[in-house]
Amino acid sequence: MHTCCPWPVVLVLMLTPLWLGADKPAGPRPKPVAAPSAESIDGAIHRGVEFLLERQNRNGSWGSAHNTKDLNIYAPVPGAHHAFRAAVTSLCISALIETGGDAPQVSQAIDRGEAWMFEHLPKLRRATSGAIYNNWGHAYAVQALVRMLDRLPGDQQRHRKIRRLIEQQIGMLERYECVDGGWAYYDHNARTKKPSGSSICFVTGTVLVALDESRRAGIDVPDRLIDRATASICRQRKPDFSYCYSESLKYRPMHPINRPGGSLGRSQVCNLAMRLWDDELVTDAVMKTWLDRLFARNLWLDIGRKRPVPHESWFSVAGYFFYYGHYYAALCIEQLPADQRPVYQDQLAHVLLRLQEKDGSWWDFPLYDYHQQYGTALALMSLGRCRHMGGAGH
């Protein structure tokens, strides 16, 4: 069992008894919504899949460094874009496997993406000593590769190749783990071989969710890696299960980005990661409280959606947390008993269906030519889990 170090656990136990052993969630509740029809969900998914098929690059990947604007986030070339493309391609492959169906054009797109991953993933590294965007690529690659294992089950050679690549990607995550445990995407400190940057709870949560999937596929994951990662998230967790943005901000707990409104896009993935790795503090009540908060206070995330400057919105919310946060909310819903899921599935579908663009895409932050692809992939995998029966869960 992987648990937090004692002091954070004691602090939570002392300050928040209402979270432990409670049958009912606490905090704000969303207004009821009408259950979206299965036809509306399926139609949106179909349009989203068509968008991904149309936007696949000739070489099998998704996304590019084109479509720039006057204000671009720090992305040293070419390594940062190698990382972005690897992460986005992995997400698109996962989305097509989960929601694309058996149409020949979908299978062909996945095959081309798979070939691209086989060629390029083993070469993925950090862009500079300070830019570690590759951690996103490694994490989402692991998830895509796990899904690829179930395709073409008769091809044992391909199966072994995928498993070796998963193991290699986990090795890269071990290499780029922060010195204090967990993962980040910047090292603005000493810029050392082993990154000295401040671990970031949601990056660590993303990796932990991927590593749980690889574990369930029979891939060994080092216990030390998990123990250090979960401890780093514990150090960033506040008593109400909001999470500080990073370890560097844990001594400023009331900074706007560390408050519940700023944590709306992070609490889902962090709660999920800790629960998957056996943290008994993340009960059903905790999961439901933060799902309720996400939908009741959804405007705090939505106000940041499509704003071009990271963290310019209230509570320092950045646009790129929108579909990311809702994807992990979809995974959190799967952790609940089956009879408690529909109300949250309906809330999630209600949010996503109204935001689909005319071209079938979803996007939340202008990021070169990656944003429509990753937003669509995340939205598809979220909507696929909104069906009340036989969703695309794992």
N, C-alpha and C positions, 0 to 999 in steps of 0.2 A: 504494500500500500504506500502510495506516495502522498505525504501530507506536508502541511506547512510547518515551518519552524515554530517552536512553542509560543514565543511572545506574541506574534500576530494573532494566533489562535486564542490566547488568553484575553487579549484586548477585545476581540470580537465577542467572546463569550461574556465579558464583563459589561460591554456597552450596548449590546443589541440582543437581549434575551428574546425579544419578540420575533426574531428571525428563526430561532431554533425551536423545533418541535411545534411550530404553528401550522395549522392546517390551511389557513387562509392567507392570501397575499396582503401586503400592507401598501399604503401609498395611493396615488391617484389611479382612477379606473377610467378606461376609455368608454366613450358612448357606444351603445350597441350599433352594429351595422347589419344591413341585409346580406345574407349569404350570397356571394357571387355565383352565377351558374357555372356548371362544369363546362358548358359551351364557351362562355366568355374566357375562362381560364385556358381552355385548349386552343381557342382562336388566337389569344395573345401569344401563347407559346409557339404556335405555328409561325406567326409573323416574326417572332424573335429568332427562331431557328433559320428562317429564310434570310434574315438580315446577316447572320453569321456566315451563312454559306456564300452570300454575295460579297462579303468583305474579306474573305480569306485571301491571303497573299499567294502569289504564284508558287512560292517555295514551300507552301504548306503552313506557314506561321500566320499569326494575326497581329496587327498593329505595326506602327512605324514611327520614325522621328519626324515625319512631315506634319503639316498643318500646325505650324508654330504660331505664337502670338507674341506681342511685345513683352509680356510678362511670362516667363517660363520658370518652372521650378528647377533647382540645381540638379543638373544631369550631365556630369562629365562624359564626353564621348570617347570611345564608342561604348564603354562598358556599362554605363547606366542604361542605355537603350538595349543592350543585350539582355539585361536583367528584366526590364519592362516587357520586352517581347516574349521572353521565356515565361514570365508569370501570366501574361495575358493569353498566350497560346495555350498554356496549361488549363486556364480557366475555361477557355472556349472548348477545348476537347472534353473536359469534364461535363460541361453543359450539354454538348451534343450527345455524349454517351447517355446522360441521364434523361434528356427530354427530346432528342432528335428523332426517335423511332428507328425503323428499319429501312427507310427509303434508301435506294442505291446511292443517291447523291450525298446523303449524310455519311454513309459508310466510307465513301470515297474521300470526303473531306477529313474524316477522322484518320484514315490511312495516311493521307498527305501530312497531316499534323503530326502523326506518330513518327513518320520518317524524319521530319524536321527535328523532333525532340531527340531521337536516337543520335542524330548527327551533332546537335548543338548543346544539349544539356551537359554532357561530360566536360565541356570547355567553359562553362559558366563560372566566373569568378567576380570578385568585387571590382568596381570600376577604378577606384583609387583607395588609398589607405583610409580615407574618411568617408567614402560613399559605399555603403554595403547594401545597396538595393537588391543584390543577388539573393539575399535571404528570402525575399518574396518569391523569387523564381524557384528556389529549391523547395520551399514549402508547398507551393501550388503544384509543382511538378510531381512531388510525392503523391498528392491526391489524385492527379490525373493518371499517373502510372498505376496506382492501385485499381482504378476503374478500368484501365486498359487490360489488366490481368484477366478479366472475365470475358474479354472478346477473343474469338478464335481459340477456344479451349483445347482444340486438338493440336495446335502448333506448339509443341513442347520447347523447341529451340527459341521461339519468340518469347515464350513464358519465362524461360531462364534469363534471357536478355533483359527483360523488363525488371525482373527481381534484382539482377546485378545493378541496374541503373538506379533503382530505388535505394539500394544499399550505398551506392556511390553518392547519391544526393544527401542521404543522412550523414555520410562522412563529411560532406561539405558543410552541413549545418553544425556538425561538431567542431569543424575547423573555425567557423566564423561565430561561434558562441562568444558572448561577452565574458570578460574575465570574472565578473560577479555572477554569472549564470544568466540564462535568457538570451534574447536576441534584440538587435536594433537595426536601423538602416543608416545610421550615421555614427562615426567615431570622431567627435570634435575634441577629444582629449589628447592622449599621447599618440594616437594613430599607430598602434602597435600591431605586430603580427597577429597576436590574439587580441581582437578588438577591445579597447579600453573604454568604449563609449558607454553611456547610460542605457541599461536595458529598458525596453519599452514594452509595457504590459500587453498591448494588443498584437504586436509582432510576435512576442513569445506565445501568446494564446493561439495565434494562427499556426505557428509551428507545432505546438502541442496537439492541436486538433488533427493536423496532418500525420503526426507521429502515432497518434492513437489509431488512425486508419491503417497505417502500415503495420502496426502491431497486430491488429485484427486480421490482417492478410498473412500473418505468419513471419513477418520480418522482425528480426531482433532489433531492439532499441536500447541503447545503454542506459541503465538505471541512473547513473550519475548525471547524465544529461537531463533526465526528467526531474530528478530531485532538485537540482540547481535551478531549473527553469520554474518549477512550481513555487519554490521559495522566493524567487524574484517577483513573481506575481503577488504573493502574499505580502511582500514588503510594500507593494503599491496599492493594496486593497484597503479601503476605508470601511468603517463599521457598517455603513449602509449598503455595502457591495457596489458602490461606485469605485472607480479605479483611477488613481493618478495617471497622468499621461505617460510619465516615465519616472525612473528612480531619481533623476535629477530634480524632480518636482515634488517628491514625497514630503519634503519639509515645508511645502507651501500648500497645505491641504485645501485651503479655501481660495486658491487661485481659480478664476472662472472655469478654466478647462478641467479642473479637478472636481467640480461640483456635479451633482446629478445630471443637470442639463448638458454639461460638457462631456459626460461619460456615457450618454445614450448610445453612441456608436461603438463603445468599448466594452461595456458591462456584459453584453451578450456573449462575445467571444471569450472573455476572461472567465465568466461563470461556467460556460460550456467546457472550456479547457480544464478547469479545476475539477469539475464534476467527472469528466471522463477519466481523469487521473486520480480518482478516489478521494477527493476532498469531501468529507461528509457534511461540511458546513453549507455546501451549496445544495439545499433541499429543494423540493418541488415548490415550496412557498417562495423561496428566493427567486427561482426561475420565473414563476408567474408574476411576482412583483415587478421584475424588470421587463417582462413582456408587456404587462399593463402600462408601465411607465413609458415604454417606447411608443405605444400607440396613443396613450392619453396626451403625451407631450411631444408628439411627432413633429409639431411645428418647429421645435428648436433645431431638429436636423434639416427639415425642409427649407428653412430660411437660408441655410448655408448652401443648399443645392444649386449648382450652376454658377456660383460666385467664383470668379477667376483667381482670387487671392486666397491662399490657404489660411485658415484660421481667422478670417476677417469677420465672421458672423458672431452673434451673441454666444457667450460661453466659449469663445474661441473655436467654435465648430468649423471644421473644414468640409468642403463639399464632398470629398471622396470618402467620407464616412457613411454616406447615405445608403447606397446599395450594399456596401460591405456590412454595415450594421444589420440590415434587414436579412441578409443571407445567413448570418450567424443566429439571428432570431429564429429563422426557419429551422435551423439545426437544434436550437433550444426547445422548440415546440415538440420535436421528435422525442425529447427526453421525458415528456410528460405522459401520464397514463392516456391510453387511446381515447377514452371518453372525455378527456379534458382538452383535447387538441382543437376540435372544430371551431370554437369561439376565437381562438388565436389565428387559426388558418384563415378564417373569414376576414379578420382585421388586416392581416398581412396582404391578402389578395386585394382587399379594398384599396389599400395604399398603392400597390404596384400597378393595378390595371389602369388607373386613371392617369398614370405618368408615362405610359408607353408613347413614344414619338410616332409621327406619321409613317416614318420609314421602317417601323418595327423595332427600333432600338430603345434602349434606356441609357441615360448618362447623367452624371452628377457633377463632374469637374472637368474642365477642358485640359486635357493632358496630351499634348502632341496629337498623335492619331491612335491613341490607345483607349480613350475614355468610353467611346460607344461600344467597343468590343468587350471591355471588362464589365461595364455596367450591364450590358445585355446578358452576358454569361451569368453574372451574379443574380440578376432578376429572374432568368429562366430557371436556375436551380432553386430559387426561392419559391416561384410559382408552382414548380413541379411538386413541391411539398405542401401545397395548399389544397390539393385534392383530398377529400375526406376519406376516400377509400383507395388503397393501393397506390400511395404516393411514391415518389422516387427516393425514399429514404434508405438508409443503410442500417 
